[in-house]
Amino acid sequence: MTFARSESFRSIGQILAADVLPALYRMQRLPLRISCLGTISYDGATETDCVDRSIPIGEAASPEDAVALAATRIARGDIRAAPEDTLRFRPRMIVIQDSASGLVLAGEVCAGIILWQQPVNNKTEATRIVVETSRLRGKAFAATGRGDHTAARDLRFQASRLEARLVDPAWREIASELLRLPQAA
């Protein structure tokens, strides 16, 4: 008598390798840090007077909590470069990283909401993004050399928007699942 294996049966080794160990690895990389990339300037300053800046927003115990915290802070518009109101901060990107600086999720800030970027699916796609961002950063460097700081900032932002898809492999599946949830849209 022979027994047919069920398609849903997995050995304990498969469960450990596919589910338990990756979850433990991710837990070692907590808490998650949320920051906002943007530009700061003084009241009445021109576009050339703006400076790129990263502002820490906070920490979270899970990707879901990090997304919620970022969305709340952006919706309220309460991300500031300094306590006084003389500096203006214009948020452009939200970045969520783990304690090892691995990218968990990132998105562009647009009209008071965050447009989260879908993580890359494979190494080939990641390689294409790295090549394209290198090209954009080279063009930004050349624009800075010409004194065209506005074009350089825009090119750097385009590169950052592409790099937002380069989610750390340990977080890709979780980030993809999180973006499928209705409240993340």
C-alpha positions in Angstrom: 0.0 0.0 0.0 1.4 3.4 -0.9 0.3 6.7 0.4 -0.1 9.7 -1.9 1.3 12.9 -0.4 -1.0 15.8 -0.1 -0.1 18.8 -2.1 -0.6 21.0 1.0 1.7 18.9 3.2 5.0 20.5 4.1 7.8 19.0 6.2 8.9 20.7 9.3 12.1 21.7 7.6 10.2 23.4 4.8 8.1 25.3 7.3 11.2 26.4 9.3 13.1 27.5 6.2 10.2 29.3 4.5 8.2 30.8 7.4 9.9 30.7 10.8 13.5 31.7 10.1 12.7 34.6 7.8 10.2 36.0 10.4 12.9 35.6 13.1 15.5 37.4 10.9 13.1 40.3 10.3 12.3 40.6 14.0 16.0 41.1 14.7 15.9 44.1 12.5 13.2 45.9 14.4 12.3 48.7 15.2 11.6 50.3 11.9 12.7 53.9 11.4 10.5 56.3 9.4 12.0 59.4 7.8 10.9 62.0 5.3 13.1 63.4 2.5 12.3 66.8 1.2 13.6 70.3 0.8 13.9 73.1 3.3 14.0 76.8 2.6 13.3 80.1 4.3 10.2 82.1 3.7 10.4 83.9 0.4 13.4 81.9 -0.8 13.7 81.0 -4.5 13.9 77.4 -5.7 17.7 77.7 -6.0 17.9 78.5 -2.3 16.3 75.2 -1.3 18.3 72.4 0.4 17.6 68.7 0.4 17.1 67.3 3.9 16.0 64.1 5.7 13.8 64.6 8.7 13.3 61.7 11.2 9.6 61.0 11.9 9.7 58.1 14.4 9.9 54.4 14.9 7.4 51.6 14.6 7.2 47.9 15.7 5.8 46.7 12.4 5.5 47.7 8.7 1.8 48.3 9.2 2.4 50.6 12.1 5.1 52.4 10.2 2.8 53.0 7.2 0.0 54.3 9.5 2.4 56.6 11.3 3.8 58.0 8.1 0.3 58.5 6.5 -1.0 60.3 9.6 2.0 62.7 9.8 1.8 63.5 6.1 -2.0 64.0 6.2 -1.7 66.4 9.2 1.2 68.2 7.6 3.1 68.2 10.9 6.6 67.4 9.6 8.9 70.3 10.4 12.5 71.0 9.8 12.8 73.2 12.9 10.5 74.2 15.8 10.3 77.8 14.5 8.2 78.6 11.6 10.9 80.5 9.6 12.0 77.3 7.8 9.6 75.7 5.3 9.9 71.9 4.7 8.4 70.4 1.6 8.1 66.6 1.9 8.9 64.6 -1.2 9.5 61.0 -0.1 8.8 58.8 2.9 11.3 56.1 3.7 10.9 53.2 6.1 14.1 51.3 7.0 14.9 48.6 9.4 17.6 48.8 12.1 20.2 47.5 9.7 19.3 50.3 7.2 17.5 47.9 4.9 14.7 49.5 2.9 11.3 48.2 4.0 9.1 50.5 1.9 9.2 54.0 0.4 6.9 56.3 -1.5 6.4 59.7 -3.0 4.5 62.4 -1.1 1.9 63.9 -3.4 -1.0 66.2 -2.4 -1.0 65.1 1.3 -0.9 61.3 0.6 1.9 58.8 0.1 2.1 56.9 -3.2 4.0 53.8 -2.0 6.3 52.2 -4.6 5.8 48.5 -5.5 9.0 46.5 -4.6 11.0 45.0 -7.4 10.2 41.4 -8.3 13.6 40.0 -9.1 17.3 40.7 -9.4 17.1 41.6 -13.1 14.6 44.3 -12.4 16.7 45.6 -9.5 19.8 45.8 -11.8 17.9 47.8 -14.3 16.8 50.3 -11.6 20.4 50.6 -10.3 21.7 51.4 -13.9 19.0 54.0 -14.5 19.5 55.7 -11.1 23.2 55.8 -11.7 22.5 57.5 -15.1 20.1 60.0 -13.4 22.6 60.8 -10.6 25.3 61.4 -13.2 23.1 63.9 -15.1 22.4 65.6 -11.7 26.1 65.9 -11.0 26.6 67.5 -14.5 23.6 69.9 -13.8 25.2 70.9 -10.5 28.5 71.6 -12.3 26.6 73.9 -14.7 25.0 75.7 -11.8 21.5 74.4 -12.6 20.6 73.4 -9.1 16.9 73.1 -9.7 17.4 70.5 -12.5 20.0 68.7 -10.4 17.5 68.4 -7.5 14.7 67.1 -9.8 17.1 64.5 -11.3 18.1 63.3 -7.8 14.5 63.1 -6.8 13.7 61.0 -9.9 16.6 58.7 -8.9 15.3 58.4 -5.4 11.8 57.6 -6.6 13.2 54.7 -8.7 15.4 53.6 -5.7 12.2 53.4 -3.6 11.5 50.1 -5.4 14.8 48.5 -4.2 13.3 47.0 -1.1 15.5 44.7 0.9 14.9 41.1 -0.1 13.9 40.2 3.5 11.0 42.7 3.3 9.8 42.3 -0.3 7.0 39.8 0.3 5.7 41.7 3.3 5.9 45.0 1.5 4.0 43.6 -1.5 1.3 42.1 0.7 1.0 45.4 2.6 0.4 47.3 -0.6 -2.4 44.9 -1.6 -4.4 46.0 1.5 -7.1 48.5 0.7 -5.9 51.1 3.3 -2.4 51.2 1.7 -3.8 52.5 -1.6 
